[in-house]
């Protein structure tokens, strides 16, 4: 079996620990598995009081580039300047400790203490993401040219994410309202 790329293994780790954290917080969640294309980019489905209605969770995992920032995701390009990036009801941004993520030492030493969780409703996630991407696009390069947004890592200052840190109660409240 070939070694997993960091981006693939980090994403799988993020999904698995988000699944676990949902259950640890009393939120009945299930993996979408191979059915992702049918669930608006969602990685997890959450049961609600109405068996016909579900909540969708998208998980984005990465390591922040700076100590006081939160990694959101990679920018796809100029198309991210228009419309919504996220379609799920909630986006859980899982940030890995940068040293662990860079060393890629997932030999059993990676655990919850190396992870930070930001539980963000879709509207807030799209607003935060759009604000950062718009500012990046407007900031000229040193040579005066325009920045290319494709594959650019998008980060927000940590203070903008404090209200979302470990905010699992947001999913539970939405689940109970539905």
N, C-alpha and C positions, 0 to 999 in steps of 0.2 A: 504494500500500500504506500503510495507516495505521500510525502508530507503535505499538510494543509497549508495554504497561504495564510498569512496573518489575517488578512481582511476576512477570509472565509471562517477561520477558527474563531476570531474575535466576535464575528456576527453570531455564530452558533452559541458561543459562550453567553453573549448578551441575551439571546432568546431563552436559553435554558435557565439562567438565573432570574430573568424577569418572570418566567413561568413559575419558578419556585417561590419568588417573593410574592406573587399574587396569592398563591395558596397559603403562604405563611401569614398573609394579611386577611385571610378568609374570603378571598375573591376566587370563585370557581372559573378557572381559565383553561383553555385547551389550545394545542398547537393547530395551526391550519395545515401543516404538513405540505404535501405536494399540491394543495389546492390554492396556493397563494394568488394565482391570477384571478381567481373567482372572488377574492376577498379584499379588493382595493389596496393591495400592498400591505395587508395586515399579516402579522406573524402569530397573533393569539386572538382567540375569540373568548369573550366573557359571557357567561350565563346571566340572564336578568330574571325578574319576576314573571315576565311574559315569555313563554317558551318560543314565541314566534319572533321575538326581538333579541338581538345580541349586540354587545359592544365590541368594537374592533380595536386592537392595539397593534401599533407598529413599533418595532424595536430598532433603534439605531445605536450602534456600539462603536467606540473608538477611544483613543487616548488624547487628552488635551495637549496642545503644543506648548502652552504656557501654564504656569502654576495657578494663576487666578482666573482661568477660563474653563468653559465647558464646551466640549466637542459636540456639535450637532450632527453633521453629516458632510458628505462631499457635494459640491455644487455640480450640477449637470452641465451648466453653461448658461448662455443668455436667456434660454427659455425659462430659467428659474426666476427671472425678473418679473415674469407675468404669471398670474394664476397661483394656485396653491401647490406647494411641494408635498404636503401631507394630506391624506384622505381619510385615515383611520380616526376614530373618535378620540383616541389618546395616542400620544407618542411618548415612549419611555426611552430617554437618552441614557444609555449605560456608559459611564466613563471608567476606563480601566486606569489603574495606576500606571503612569507613563513608563516608569522603569521596568515594571513587569511586562507591559505591552511590547516594549522595545526589545527586551531580552528574549521574549517569546518563551519564557520558561514555564510552560504549563505542565509541569511534572507533578502536579498535585499540590504545589505551593500556592497556586492562585485560589483565593477564597473571597468571601464577602468583604473582608477588610480592604481588599484591593479594588473594590468597585464602588461607584457612586451612582445613585439612581435619581433621575429627574422625571417626574410623572407630569406630563404637560397636555392639557386639552388641545385639540386640533387647532382651534382659532388662535390660541396663544402661541403654539408651535409655529404656525404659518406666519404670524406677525413678527416674532423674534427672528425667524430665518430670513424673511423678506427684508427686514430692516438692515440686517448685516450684509446681505448680498447686494442690496441697493447701494449701501455705503461703499462697499468694495468696488463696485462698478464705477461709482462716481469719482473715486480717488485715482488721479492720474499716476502713471508710472513715472519714474525719474526722468525718462527721456520724453515725457509729455504724451506718450501713446496711451492707448486704452488697455486695461487689464483683460486677460482672458480668464473667464470664470470657470471653464471646464476643469473638473477634477480638483478644484481648489477646496481645501478643508475649511469648513465654516465653524467658527467659534464665537461664543458670546461671553462677556464678562460674567464671572461667577455671581456677582451681586444681583444680576438680572434674573438669576435662576433660583435664588434662595427660597422663594415661596413654593417652588416645585420640588425641592429636595425631599425625597422619601414621602411624597404626597399621595400615598396609596389610597388615602381616604377619599380622594377625588373620584377615583374609579368606583369605589364602593358606593359613594353617594349617587353617582350617575346610574349605577346598576340598580339601586333601590328605587330610584325615580322612574325607571323604565318599566 
